[in-house]
Each structure stands twice: as C-alpha cells, then as structure tokens.
C-alpha cells in the first residue's frame, strides 16, 4: 500500500467507483488484489467518517427512504451448506435516504431488515436534518414505528405502496424480469404531507445506481462481497463519490453542492487527500492510546 502514490490511488478508486471488479482492476493497474482491497477498506472508513461529520444540519425538505438487498458470502438460504461461511454471512440490506430536490444521499445504513435496523437508520437521519421534512417510505412495517419514535408528530409522513401483477402470458425465459406495477396507493400517516410529493421514485433510482457502480451488487454472478466490512466500506465509498464527485445530470452539479454541503465538485485526487488526512489522524490517535496505556 505504501508504494502507491496519489495518482495510482486515485485511478484505482475511480475504477472501483465505476463498477469495475477488483480482479479486473488488478489486471489493468498491476496492483495486487490485496492492495486494492486494503485501499477500498481505507477509503470506505475515511468516507464514512467524513460524511458522518459533514452531513449535518441538512436543509432537506422532501426525503424518500428505501432498502436495497444484497448478500455477503452466500444468500441466507445457502449459508448452512456453504463451506467456511463467516458468522455474518447471508442477506444484508442497505437502507438509504435521498433528498428528492438536491438528490443528496443524506443517510445510509448497512444491516438487516429488522425493526432495530429501521430504528437506527431513522434516528440517524433525524439527527442530520435542520428542519421539518416530508418523508415517504414504502410499506415495510418497520418504518412506521421507527418514524413515530424518532419524529413524533414533527413530520409529514406518508407510505406509498405499489401493487404488482403478473404479466399475462409471461414466458419462462423472462422469469428474472420484474413484475408489472398495476397501481399505487398513497397513504398519509402523520401530519399533512403534500400528495403530489408522495413518491419513492428518486430513492429507487438512486438504489439502481448502486448495482451499476458496485460490482458486488450485480445479480446472478460470483462478484458478491465476502466480508461485511468490505461491503460496508464499498457502500461508504460509493456514497462519497455519489455526493461529492459525481455530477448529477439533473442539476449539472454534485448533490453536495446542491445541498450546500460544499462549494465545489471534488476530484478523485481530493478524495485521496481526504483519505490520507484520515489515516494521519488514525495514526496519531493510535499513538496517543499507546502512550496513555504505557502511563
């Protein structure tokens, strides 16, 4: 890892954020798989810490939340017969919150799909907001109690339920195609949500960007995550790139600029410098811990 200069690190991170697999990056750049995986973890930890610090007091007004499924090592039903499966193997869900106006990924949380995970996710989201919001979720029951516990009545909350039906005459070779949406149901729950803004379209589209940008989300392949830590770090790096580096086609600027979090679009070299600053602080903190223990 110490042999990589800033330019090499920036190139590898750019390829990771572009959806290239670690093995493919190794072939293109000549860096070892372990070096690339180590850089991914370092970048993910630094990105998570940075966003946790700066994504505060956000001026969001219309927020949409959703979850996206993936798995670590093996799908839940295959874990019992998987060889050398780690303790955290199985299904994993990423909870995401998108500001419908700025397209900022205001919050994300990697866990299961339980009420406890919903509570952690919604509590964290509330702590990042500067004002009352209108929130829309799907019909997952865990959201309702989590929103009530976090916001009380200080929110305009609604649930959007999509109704799906089987396409007539659907042939077996199309069994992997999504079901046909035959209608939606909008249910105001708390406050006075504006009916025209009850939608989950933006967060669902943002969740589509994840499998397009991260090889480990690709279905029906062997590119899945093998460790939960690497999976979470990849998502944190993706969120950092999405918020601060990638120019959104709607605003012609990054979501972080649109939300007032920063005043400039980051380059990959800026991301590398942020990682280096994080590493320097971690080294200093570790030294201080060792010094305190020795005293």
Phi and psi in degrees as GROMACS dihedral restraints (atoms count N, CA, C in turn):
[ dihedral_restraints ]
;  ai    aj    ak    al  type     phi  dphi    fc
    3     4     5     6     1   -67.0    20    10
    4     5     6     7     1   -18.5    20    10
    6     7     8     9     1   -80.0    20    10
    7     8     9    10     1   -14.5    20    10
    9    10    11    12     1   -81.1    20    10
   10    11    12    13     1   125.6    20    10
   12    13    14    15     1   -84.9    20    10
   13    14    15    16     1   178.8    20    10
   15    16    17    18     1   -61.1    20    10
   16    17    18    19     1   -41.6    20    10
   18    19    20    21     1   -63.9    20    10
   19    20    21    22     1   -41.0    20    10
   21    22    23    24     1   -65.8    20    10
   22    23    24    25     1   -41.9    20    10
   24    25    26    27     1   -61.8    20    10
   25    26    27    28     1   -44.7    20    10
   27    28    29    30     1   -62.2    20    10
   28    29    30    31     1   -39.0    20    10
   30    31    32    33     1   -65.7    20    10
   31    32    33    34     1   -44.0    20    10
   33    34    35    36     1   -64.6    20    10
   34    35    36    37     1   -42.8    20    10
   36    37    38    39     1   -64.1    20    10
   37    38    39    40     1   -38.2    20    10
   39    40    41    42     1   -61.7    20    10
   40    41    42    43     1   -41.1    20    10
   42    43    44    45     1   -68.7    20    10
   43    44    45    46     1   -39.9    20    10
   45    46    47    48     1   -61.0    20    10
   46    47    48    49     1   -45.2    20    10
   48    49    50    51     1   -70.7    20    10
   49    50    51    52     1   -18.1    20    10
   51    52    53    54     1   -87.5    20    10
   52    53    54    55     1     0.7    20    10
   54    55    56    57     1    94.4    20    10
   55    56    57    58     1     9.8    20    10
   57    58    59    60     1   -80.7    20    10
   58    59    60    61     1   142.2    20    10
   60    61    62    63     1   -72.7    20    10
   61    62    63    64     1   155.7    20    10
   63    64    65    66     1   -60.9    20    10
   64    65    66    67     1   -42.3    20    10
   66    67    68    69     1   -62.1    20    10
   67    68    69    70     1   -40.2    20    10
   69    70    71    72     1   -66.7    20    10
   70    71    72    73     1   -40.3    20    10
   72    73    74    75     1   -62.8    20    10
   73    74    75    76     1   -38.8    20    10
   75    76    77    78     1   -61.5    20    10
   76    77    78    79     1   -41.0    20    10
   78    79    80    81     1   -68.2    20    10
   79    80    81    82     1   -37.0    20    10
   81    82    83    84     1   -75.3    20    10
   82    83    84    85     1   -42.9    20    10
   84    85    86    87     1   -95.9    20    10
   85    86    87    88     1   -21.7    20    10
   87    88    89    90     1    86.8    20    10
   88    89    90    91     1    -6.2    20    10
   90    91    92    93     1   -75.1    20    10
   91    92    93    94     1   148.7    20    10
   93    94    95    96     1   -72.7    20    10
   94    95    96    97     1   158.4    20    10
   96    97    98    99     1   -61.5    20    10
   97    98    99   100     1   -39.4    20    10
   99   100   101   102     1   -64.4    20    10
  100   101   102   103     1   -37.7    20    10
  102   103   104   105     1   -65.1    20    10
  103   104   105   106     1   -42.5    20    10
  105   106   107   108     1   -66.6    20    10
  106   107   108   109     1   -43.2    20    10
  108   109   110   111     1   -64.1    20    10
  109   110   111   112     1   -39.1    20    10
  111   112   113   114     1   -63.8    20    10
  112   113   114   115     1   -41.8    20    10
  114   115   116   117     1   -64.2    20    10
  115   116   117   118     1   -38.9    20    10
  117   118   119   120     1   -60.1    20    10
  118   119   120   121     1   -45.6    20    10
  120   121   122   123     1   -64.6    20    10
  121   122   123   124     1   -45.3    20    10
  123   124   125   126     1   -61.4    20    10
  124   125   126   127     1   -44.0    20    10
  126   127   128   129     1   -66.2    20    10
  127   128   129   130     1   -39.0    20    10
  129   130   131   132     1   -66.4    20    10
  130   131   132   133     1   -43.2    20    10
  132   133   134   135     1   -64.2    20    10
  133   134   135   136     1   -42.4    20    10
  135   136   137   138     1   -66.7    20    10
  136   137   138   139     1   -40.1    20    10
  138   139   140   141     1   -66.4    20    10
  139   140   141   142     1   -41.3    20    10
  141   142   143   144     1   -63.3    20    10
  142   143   144   145     1   -43.9    20    10
  144   145   146   147     1   -66.3    20    10
  145   146   147   148     1   -41.4    20    10
  147   148   149   150     1   -65.6    20    10
  148   149   150   151     1   -46.5    20    10
  150   151   152   153     1   -69.1    20    10
  151   152   153   154     1   -34.0    20    10
  153   154   155   156     1   -61.3    20    10
  154   155   156   157     1   -31.7    20    10
  156   157   158   159     1   -82.4    20    10
  157   158   159   160     1   -42.1    20    10
  159   160   161   162     1   -94.0    20    10
  160   161   162   163     1   -22.7    20    10
  162   163   164   165     1   -83.8    20    10
  163   164   165   166     1    69.7    20    10
  165   166   167   168     1  -132.4    20    10
  166   167   168   169     1   156.0    20    10
  168   169   170   171     1    54.6    20    10
  169   170   171   172     1    41.9    20    10
  171   172   173   174     1   -75.2    20    10
  172   173   174   175     1   139.1    20    10
  174   175   176   177     1   -85.6    20    10
  175   176   177   178     1    28.4    20    10
  177   178   179   180     1   -63.8    20    10
  178   179   180   181     1   145.2    20    10
  180   181   182   183     1  -122.6    20    10
  181   182   183   184     1   -38.2    20    10
  183   184   185   186     1  -118.6    20    10
  184   185   186   187     1   108.8    20    10
  186   187   188   189     1  -118.2    20    10
  187   188   189   190     1   136.6    20    10
  189   190   191   192     1  -120.0    20    10
  190   191   192   193     1   138.8    20    10
  192   193   194   195     1  -124.8    20    10
  193   194   195   196     1   150.7    20    10
  195   196   197   198     1  -162.3    20    10
  196   197   198   199     1   175.8    20    10
  198   199   200   201     1  -130.6    20    10
  199   200   201   202     1   149.0    20    10
  201   202   203   204     1  -127.5    20    10
  202   203   204   205     1   136.1    20    10
  204   205   206   207     1   -90.6    20    10
  205   206   207   208     1   146.4    20    10
  207   208   209   210     1  -155.5    20    10
  208   209   210   211     1  -168.5    20    10
  210   211   212   213     1  -151.5    20    10
  211   212   213   214     1   157.8    20    10
  213   214   215   216     1  -112.9    20    10
  214   215   216   217     1   123.8    20    10
  216   217   218   219     1    71.3    20    10
  217   218   219   220     1   -53.0    20    10
  219   220   221   222     1  -158.2    20    10
  220   221   222   223     1   155.6    20    10
  222   223   224   225     1   -64.7    20    10
  223   224   225   226     1   156.8    20    10
  225   226   227   228     1   -54.2    20    10
  226   227   228   229     1   -42.5    20    10
  228   229   230   231     1   -71.4    20    10
  229   230   231   232     1   -17.8    20    10
  231   232   233   234     1   -99.5    20    10
  232   233   234   235     1    -5.7    20    10
  234   235   236   237     1   -60.7    20    10
  235   236   237   238     1   -44.8    20    10
  237   238   239   240     1   -57.2    20    10
  238   239   240   241     1   -31.6    20    10
  240   241   242   243     1  -102.5    20    10
  241   242   243   244     1     4.3    20    10
  243   244   245   246     1   -78.2    20    10
  244   245   246   247     1   140.9    20    10
  246   247   248   249     1   -81.5    20    10
  247   248   249   250     1   131.5    20    10
  249   250   251   252     1    57.1    20    10
  250   251   252   253     1    35.2    20    10
  252   253   254   255     1   -68.2    20    10
  253   254   255   256     1   130.8    20    10
  255   256   257   258     1   -69.8    20    10
  256   257   258   259     1   168.6    20    10
  258   259   260   261     1   -63.4    20    10
  259   260   261   262     1   -29.3    20    10
  261   262   263   264     1   -98.0    20    10
  262   263   264   265     1    17.9    20    10
  264   265   266   267     1   -69.3    20    10
  265   266   267   268     1   153.4    20    10
  267   268   269   270     1   122.3    20    10
  268   269   270   271     1  -165.8    20    10
  270   271   272   273     1   -65.6    20    10
  271   272   273   274     1   143.2    20    10
  273   274   275   276     1  -139.5    20    10
  274   275   276   277     1   140.5    20    10
  276   277   278   279     1  -117.8    20    10
  277   278   279   280     1   139.7    20    10
  279   280   281   282     1  -109.6    20    10
  280   281   282   283     1   116.6    20    10
  282   283   284   285     1   -88.5    20    10
  283   284   285   286     1   132.0    20    10
  285   286   287   288     1  -131.4    20    10
  286   287   288   289     1   148.2    20    10
  288   289   290   291     1  -129.5    20    10
  289   290   291   292     1   123.7    20    10
  291   292   293   294     1  -117.2    20    10
  292   293   294   295     1   133.9    20    10
  294   295   296   297     1   -79.1    20    10
  295   296   297   298     1   116.7    20    10
  297   298   299   300     1   -64.4    20    10
  298   299   300   301     1   -23.5    20    10
  300   301   302   303     1   -88.7    20    10
  301   302   303   304     1   -48.9    20    10
  303   304   305   306     1   -93.2    20    10
  304   305   306   307     1   -13.1    20    10
  306   307   308   309     1    67.4    20    10
  307   308   309   310     1    18.6    20    10
  309   310   311   312     1   -71.1    20    10
  310   311   312   313     1   133.3    20    10
  312   313   314   315     1   -79.9    20    10
  313   314   315   316     1    91.3    20    10
  315   316   317   318     1   -75.4    20    10
  316   317   318   319     1   -22.1    20    10
  318   319   320   321     1  -163.8    20    10
  319   320   321   322     1   150.4    20    10
  321   322   323   324     1  -151.0    20    10
  322   323   324   325     1   151.9    20    10
  324   325   326   327     1  -152.0    20    10
  325   326   327   328     1   128.7    20    10
  327   328   329   330     1  -103.7    20    10
  328   329   330   331     1   120.2    20    10
  330   331   332   333     1  -167.6    20    10
  331   332   333   334     1  -152.1    20    10
  333   334   335   336     1   -94.7    20    10
  334   335   336   337     1  -162.6    20    10
  336   337   338   339     1  -113.2    20    10
  337   338   339   340     1    29.1    20    10
  339   340   341   342     1   -84.7    20    10
  340   341   342   343     1   172.4    20    10
  342   343   344   345     1   -64.2    20    10
  343   344   345   346     1   -37.8    20    10
  345   346   347   348     1   -58.8    20    10
  346   347   348   349     1   -41.1    20    10
  348   349   350   351     1   -67.0    20    10
  349   350   351   352     1   -40.5    20    10
  351   352   353   354     1   -61.7    20    10
  352   353   354   355     1   -40.0    20    10
  354   355   356   357     1   -64.5    20    10
  355   356   357   358     1   -45.3    20    10
  357   358   359   360     1   -60.8    20    10
  358   359   360   361     1   -44.2    20    10
  360   361   362   363     1   -64.7    20    10
  361   362   363   364     1   -48.5    20    10
  363   364   365   366     1   -69.7    20    10
  364   365   366   367     1   -38.9    20    10
  366   367   368   369     1   -60.5    20    10
  367   368   369   370     1   -42.5    20    10
  369   370   371   372     1   -64.7    20    10
  370   371   372   373     1   -41.3    20    10
  372   373   374   375     1   -60.9    20    10
  373   374   375   376     1   -45.5    20    10
  375   376   377   378     1   -58.8    20    10
  376   377   378   379     1   -39.0    20    10
  378   379   380   381     1   -68.4    20    10
  379   380   381   382     1    -9.7    20    10
  381   382   383   384     1  -101.0    20    10
  382   383   384   385     1    -5.2    20    10
  384   385   386   387     1   -97.8    20    10
  385   386   387   388     1   147.5    20    10
  387   388   389   390     1   -98.3    20    10
  388   389   390   391     1   -15.4    20    10
  390   391   392   393     1  -153.6    20    10
  391   392   393   394     1   177.5    20    10
  393   394   395   396     1   -65.4    20    10
  394   395   396   397     1   140.4    20    10
  396   397   398   399     1  -125.6    20    10
  397   398   399   400     1   163.5    20    10
  399   400   401   402     1  -101.7    20    10
  400   401   402   403     1   123.8    20    10
  402   403   404   405     1  -116.8    20    10
  403   404   405   406     1   136.0    20    10
  405   406   407   408     1  -125.8    20    10
  406   407   408   409     1   132.5    20    10
  408   409   410   411     1  -129.4    20    10
  409   410   411   412     1   172.7    20    10
  411   412   413   414     1   -82.7    20    10
  412   413   414   415     1  -167.3    20    10
  414   415   416   417     1   -85.8    20    10
  415   416   417   418     1    11.0    20    10
  417   418   419   420     1   -60.1    20    10
  418   419   420   421     1   122.0    20    10
  420   421   422   423     1   -62.4    20    10
  421   422   423   424     1   -26.8    20    10
  423   424   425   426     1   -62.5    20    10
  424   425   426   427     1   -27.5    20    10
  426   427   428   429     1   -64.1    20    10
  427   428   429   430     1   -42.4    20    10
  429   430   431   432     1   -57.1    20    10
  430   431   432   433     1   -54.5    20    10
  432   433   434   435     1   -69.1    20    10
  433   434   435   436     1   -34.4    20    10
  435   436   437   438     1   -64.2    20    10
  436   437   438   439     1   -41.8    20    10
  438   439   440   441     1   -67.1    20    10
  439   440   441   442     1   -42.7    20    10
  441   442   443   444     1   -61.0    20    10
  442   443   444   445     1   -45.2    20    10
  444   445   446   447     1   -66.5    20    10
  445   446   447   448     1   -34.7    20    10
  447   448   449   450     1   -83.1    20    10
  448   449   450   451     1   -44.2    20    10
  450   451   452   453     1  -105.8    20    10
  451   452   453   454     1   -22.2    20    10
  453   454   455   456     1    65.1    20    10
  454   455   456   457     1  -127.2    20    10
  456   457   458   459     1   -99.3    20    10
  457   458   459   460     1     3.2    20    10
  459   460   461   462     1   -87.2    20    10
  460   461   462   463     1    55.2    20    10
  462   463   464   465     1  -167.0    20    10
  463   464   465   466     1   153.7    20    10
  465   466   467   468     1  -108.4    20    10
  466   467   468   469     1   102.9    20    10
  468   469   470   471     1  -118.1    20    10
  469   470   471   472     1   137.7    20    10
  471   472   473   474     1  -142.1    20    10
  472   473   474   475     1   157.9    20    10
  474   475   476   477     1  -118.0    20    10
  475   476   477   478     1   132.2    20    10
  477   478   479   480     1  -112.1    20    10
  478   479   480   481     1   123.0    20    10
  480   481   482   483     1  -113.3    20    10
  481   482   483   484     1   124.1    20    10
  483   484   485   486     1   -95.2    20    10
  484   485   486   487     1   137.9    20    10
  486   487   488   489     1  -105.7    20    10
  487   488   489   490     1   128.7    20    10
  489   490   491   492     1  -116.0    20    10
  490   491   492   493     1   149.5    20    10
  492   493   494   495     1  -138.4    20    10
  493   494   495   496     1   157.8    20    10
  495   496   497   498     1   -77.8    20    10
  496   497   498   499     1   133.5    20    10
  498   499   500   501     1   -68.2    20    10
  499   500   501   502     1   128.9    20    10
  501   502   503   504     1   -59.2    20    10
  502   503   504   505     1   134.3    20    10
  504   505   506   507     1    70.2    20    10
  505   506   507   508     1    24.4    20    10
  507   508   509   510     1   -68.7    20    10
  508   509   510   511     1   125.9    20    10
  510   511   512   513     1   -81.9    20    10
  511   512   513   514     1   157.6    20    10
  513   514   515   516     1   -59.3    20    10
  514   515   516   517     1   -32.7    20    10
  516   517   518   519     1   -69.9    20    10
  517   518   519   520     1    -8.8    20    10
  519   520   521   522     1  -105.5    20    10
  520   521   522   523     1    22.5    20    10
  522   523   524   525     1   -67.3    20    10
  523   524   525   526     1   -17.9    20    10
  525   526   527   528     1   -91.8    20    10
  526   527   528   529     1    -2.3    20    10
  528   529   530   531     1   -76.0    20    10
  529   530   531   532     1   147.9    20    10
  531   532   533   534     1   -68.0    20    10
  532   533   534   535     1   153.8    20    10
  534   535   536   537     1   -66.7    20    10
  535   536   537   538     1   159.6    20    10
  537   538   539   540     1   -84.2    20    10
  538   539   540   541     1   128.8    20    10
  540   541   542   543     1   -78.7    20    10
  541   542   543   544     1   118.8    20    10
  543   544   545   546     1  -104.6    20    10
  544   545   546   547     1    -0.6    20    10
  546   547   548   549     1   167.5    20    10
  547   548   549   550     1   165.9    20    10
  549   550   551   552     1  -131.3    20    10
  550   551   552   553     1   156.9    20    10
  552   553   554   555     1  -131.6    20    10
  553   554   555   556     1   120.4    20    10
  555   556   557   558     1  -101.6    20    10
  556   557   558   559     1   123.6    20    10
  558   559   560   561     1  -124.3    20    10
  559   560   561   562     1   102.0    20    10
  561   562   563   564     1   -64.0    20    10
  562   563   564   565     1   134.5    20    10
  564   565   566   567     1  -115.0    20    10
  565   566   567   568     1   -50.6    20    10
  567   568   569   570     1  -131.1    20    10
  568   569   570   571     1   142.3    20    10
  570   571   572   573     1    72.1    20    10
  571   572   573   574     1  -146.0    20    10
  573   574   575   576     1  -133.5    20    10
  574   575   576   577     1    69.9    20    10
  576   577   578   579     1   -66.5    20    10
  577   578   579   580     1   142.2    20    10
  579   580   581   582     1   -73.7    20    10
  580   581   582   583     1   119.5    20    10
  582   583   584   585     1   -60.9    20    10
  583   584   585   586     1   -32.1    20    10
  585   586   587   588     1   -72.7    20    10
  586   587   588   589     1   -14.7    20    10
  588   589   590   591     1  -105.2    20    10
  589   590   591   592     1     8.2    20    10
  591   592   593   594     1   -80.0    20    10
  592   593   594   595     1   103.1    20    10
  594   595   596   597     1  -160.1    20    10
  595   596   597   598     1   152.5    20    10
  597   598   599   600     1  -123.1    20    10
  598   599   600   601     1    16.5    20    10
  600   601   602   603     1   -64.5    20    10
  601   602   603   604     1   -41.5    20    10
  603   604   605   606     1   -69.1    20    10
  604   605   606   607     1   -42.1    20    10
  606   607   608   609     1   -70.1    20    10
  607   608   609   610     1   -33.7    20    10
  609   610   611   612     1   -67.5    20    10
  610   611   612   613     1   -37.9    20    10
  612   613   614   615     1   -68.3    20    10
  613   614   615   616     1   -38.2    20    10
  615   616   617   618     1   -65.1    20    10
  616   617   618   619     1   -36.6    20    10
  618   619   620   621     1   -69.0    20    10
  619   620   621   622     1   -25.2    20    10
  621   622   623   624     1   -68.9    20    10
  622   623   624   625     1   -29.9    20    10
  624   625   626   627     1   -65.2    20    10
  625   626   627   628     1   -28.6    20    10
  627   628   629   630     1   -60.8    20    10
  628   629   630   631     1   -55.6    20    10
  630   631   632   633     1   -66.3    20    10
  631   632   633   634     1   -21.4    20    10
  633   634   635   636     1   -76.7    20    10
  634   635   636   637     1   -24.7    20    10
  636   637   638   639     1  -106.8    20    10
  637   638   639   640     1   -12.1    20    10
  639   640   641   642     1  -130.5    20    10
  640   641   642   643     1   117.8    20    10
  642   643   644   645     1   -59.6    20    10
  643   644   645   646     1   -30.9    20    10
  645   646   647   648     1   -69.7    20    10
  646   647   648   649     1   -11.7    20    10
  648   649   650   651     1   -93.3    20    10
  649   650   651   652     1    -7.1    20    10
  651   652   653   654     1   -66.3    20    10
  652   653   654   655     1   129.3    20    10
  654   655   656   657     1   -77.1    20    10
  655   656   657   658     1   155.8    20    10
  657   658   659   660     1    56.7    20    10
  658   659   660   661     1    37.8    20    10
  660   661   662   663     1  -136.3    20    10
  661   662   663   664     1   179.0    20    10
  663   664   665   666     1  -104.1    20    10
  664   665   666   667     1    23.4    20    10
  666   667   668   669     1   -93.1    20    10
  667   668   669   670     1    16.7    20    10
  669   670   671   672     1   -70.3    20    10
  670   671   672   673     1   162.5    20    10
  672   673   674   675     1   -66.7    20    10
  673   674   675   676     1   144.9    20    10
  675   676   677   678     1  -105.0    20    10
  676   677   678   679     1   -16.6    20    10
  678   679   680   681     1  -133.6    20    10
  679   680   681   682     1   139.7    20    10
  681   682   683   684     1   -65.3    20    10
  682   683   684   685     1   -34.2    20    10
  684   685   686   687     1   -63.2    20    10
  685   686   687   688     1   -46.0    20    10
  687   688   689   690     1   -63.1    20    10
  688   689   690   691     1   -37.0    20    10
  690   691   692   693     1   -63.0    20    10
  691   692   693   694     1   -48.3    20    10
  693   694   695   696     1   -65.0    20    10
  694   695   696   697     1   -37.8    20    10
  696   697   698   699     1   -67.4    20    10
  697   698   699   700     1   -37.8    20    10
  699   700   701   702     1   -63.3    20    10
  700   701   702   703     1   -38.7    20    10
  702   703   704   705     1   -69.1    20    10
  703   704   705   706     1   -40.9    20    10
  705   706   707   708     1   -63.0    20    10
  706   707   708   709     1   -41.0    20    10
  708   709   710   711     1   -65.3    20    10
  709   710   711   712     1   -42.1    20    10
  711   712   713   714     1   -59.1    20    10
  712   713   714   715     1   -45.0    20    10
  714   715   716   717     1   -62.4    20    10
  715   716   717   718     1   -39.6    20    10
  717   718   719   720     1   -63.4    20    10
  718   719   720   721     1   -46.0    20    10
  720   721   722   723     1   -65.1    20    10
  721   722   723   724     1   -42.9    20    10
  723   724   725   726     1   -63.9    20    10
  724   725   726   727     1   -43.6    20    10
  726   727   728   729     1   -77.7    20    10
  727   728   729   730     1   -38.4    20    10
  729   730   731   732     1  -112.5    20    10
  730   731   732   733     1   -23.2    20    10
  732   733   734   735     1  -109.2    20    10
  733   734   735   736     1   -46.5    20    10
  735   736   737   738     1   -76.9    20    10
  736   737   738   739     1   122.8    20    10
  738   739   740   741     1   -77.6    20    10
  739   740   741   742     1   124.1    20    10
  741   742   743   744     1   -77.4    20    10
  742   743   744   745     1   137.1    20    10
  744   745   746   747     1   -66.5    20    10
  745   746   747   748     1   -24.6    20    10
  747   748   749   750     1   -74.4    20    10
  748   749   750   751     1   -49.2    20    10
  750   751   752   753     1   -93.5    20    10
  751   752   753   754     1   -13.0    20    10
  753   754   755   756     1    60.3    20    10
  754   755   756   757     1    29.2    20    10
  756   757   758   759     1  -153.8    20    10
  757   758   759   760     1   168.8    20    10
  759   760   761   762     1   -74.6    20    10
  760   761   762   763     1   153.2    20    10
  762   763   764   765     1   -57.8    20    10
  763   764   765   766     1   -33.9    20    10
  765   766   767   768     1   -64.9    20    10
  766   767   768   769     1   -37.2    20    10
  768   769   770   771     1   -67.7    20    10
  769   770   771   772     1   -45.2    20    10
  771   772   773   774     1   -60.6    20    10
  772   773   774   775     1   -32.2    20    10
  774   775   776   777     1   -89.8    20    10
  775   776   777   778     1    -1.2    20    10
  777   778   779   780     1    77.8    20    10
  778   779   780   781     1    16.5    20    10
  780   781   782   783     1   -77.4    20    10
  781   782   783   784     1   -34.5    20    10
  783   784   785   786     1  -141.8    20    10
  784   785   786   787     1   167.2    20    10
  786   787   788   789     1  -111.8    20    10
  787   788   789   790     1    11.1    20    10
  789   790   791   792     1  -151.9    20    10
  790   791   792   793     1   155.5    20    10
  792   793   794   795     1   -82.3    20    10
  793   794   795   796     1   129.3    20    10
  795   796   797   798     1   -76.1    20    10
  796   797   798   799     1   151.5    20    10
  798   799   800   801     1  -102.4    20    10
  799   800   801   802     1   165.1    20    10
  801   802   803   804     1   -62.4    20    10
  802   803   804   805     1   -31.2    20    10
  804   805   806   807     1   -66.4    20    10
  805   806   807   808     1   -31.7    20    10
  807   808   809   810     1   -65.5    20    10
  808   809   810   811     1   -37.7    20    10
  810   811   812   813     1   -65.0    20    10
  811   812   813   814     1   -39.6    20    10
  813   814   815   816     1   -62.8    20    10
  814   815   816   817     1   -42.3    20    10
  816   817   818   819     1   -64.0    20    10
  817   818   819   820     1   -37.1    20    10
  819   820   821   822     1   -63.4    20    10
  820   821   822   823     1   -40.7    20    10
  822   823   824   825     1   -64.1    20    10
  823   824   825   826     1   -43.0    20    10
  825   826   827   828     1   -63.3    20    10
  826   827   828   829     1   -38.7    20    10
  828   829   830   831     1   -64.7    20    10
  829   830   831   832     1   -40.2    20    10
  831   832   833   834     1   -63.6    20    10
  832   833   834   835     1   -43.6    20    10
  834   835   836   837     1   -63.1    20    10
  835   836   837   838     1   -39.7    20    10
  837   838   839   840     1   -64.1    20    10
  838   839   840   841     1   -40.7    20    10
  840   841   842   843     1   -66.7    20    10
  841   842   843   844     1   -37.9    20    10
  843   844   845   846     1   -65.7    20    10
  844   845   846   847     1   -39.6    20    10
  846   847   848   849     1   -64.3    20    10
  847   848   849   850     1   -43.4    20    10
  849   850   851   852     1   -64.3    20    10
  850   851   852   853     1   -41.2    20    10
  852   853   854   855     1   -64.9    20    10
  853   854   855   856     1   -40.4    20    10
  855   856   857   858     1   -64.5    20    10
  856   857   858   859     1   -40.3    20    10
  858   859   860   861     1   -64.9    20    10
  859   860   861   862     1   -39.8    20    10
  861   862   863   864     1   -65.7    20    10
  862   863   864   865     1   -36.2    20    10
  864   865   866   867     1   -65.9    20    10
  865   866   867   868     1   -43.8    20    10
  867   868   869   870     1   -63.4    20    10
  868   869   870   871     1   -39.1    20    10
  870   871   872   873     1   -66.4    20    10
  871   872   873   874     1   -41.7    20    10
  873   874   875   876     1   -65.8    20    10
  874   875   876   877     1   -35.7    20    10
  876   877   878   879     1   -69.2    20    10
  877   878   879   880     1   -37.1    20    10
  879   880   881   882     1   -69.8    20    10
  880   881   882   883     1   -25.5    20    10
